């Protein structure tokens, strides 16, 4: 963190806003995902792309096959038989997406 010395600096914070430590913000974001399950549409919405893209570029992509299979074994990714929908444990799949975001083929 850089430090700048300014005398008589005053910052006004509107009544509808609060300042909290980053660690608290991180905890709140994490708590928002705990106990939640996502469908493909939820994942697509978070990434700003289509359901089809999630299937083709993540779930059925050979590059991620082993990892997705491991996530299935851990119960993080759930795919029932046939046309059953995909389900994702948000608190664990969200960080997986963050860790792999640079590896996705966006174009």
NORGI-V920996 format. One record per helix or strand of 2 or more residues. SS is the DSSP state (H for helix, E for strand). FROM is the first residue (numbers start at 1). TO is the last residue. If there is no record, write none. Layout:
ss=[SS;SS]
from=[FROM;FROM]
to=[TO;TO]
This chain:
ss=[H;E;H;H;H;E;E;H]
from=[22;37;40;51;62;77;86;90]
to=[33;38;47;59;73;79;89;103]
